[in-house]
Amino acid sequence: MKEHVGYCDCCGKALYCLDGFFNGVKTDSGKNLCFDCDEQEEKKE
């Protein structure tokens, strides 16, 4: 099952819940990020 749950707060990519698993990252500050943007954010820190 594929359910749309929102968009990446960085790049705007659609984020989905796939069979109960979120295909993105929820940050401590409450942002939803795709895996690519999360990886870039980690490199900045």
N, C-alpha and C positions, 0 to 999 in steps of 0.2 A: 504494500500500500504506500502511496506517495501523497503526502499532504503538504501544501504550501504553507509555510509558517512566517515568512517575512523576507526581508532583503538585507544584504550585507550593508552595514552602516558606513563602510569605506568605499566600496566600488559599485554597490547597487545590484549585485548578482542575487538572483532568487535563491532562497534557502528553503530546503524541504526537510520534512521528517520522513525517513524511509524505513518502513516496518518498525517504527518505534525508536529509531535512532536519528538524532539531529545531525544533519550533514554540515555542521558549522561549529563555531565556538562562541560561547556566551562569556564575555569578559567580566572581571570583577566590577568594572564600572557600569555594567549593564548593556554593553554594546553587543550586537550580533555581528560576527565576522565570518566570511568564508575562510576555508583553510589557507588559501593563498595569501589573503590579507593578514591573517593571524601570524603566518610565518614571517611576513615582511615587518610586522610590528615587533616581533621578537628580535629580529636582526637590528632594529633601531635602538633597542635597549641595551 
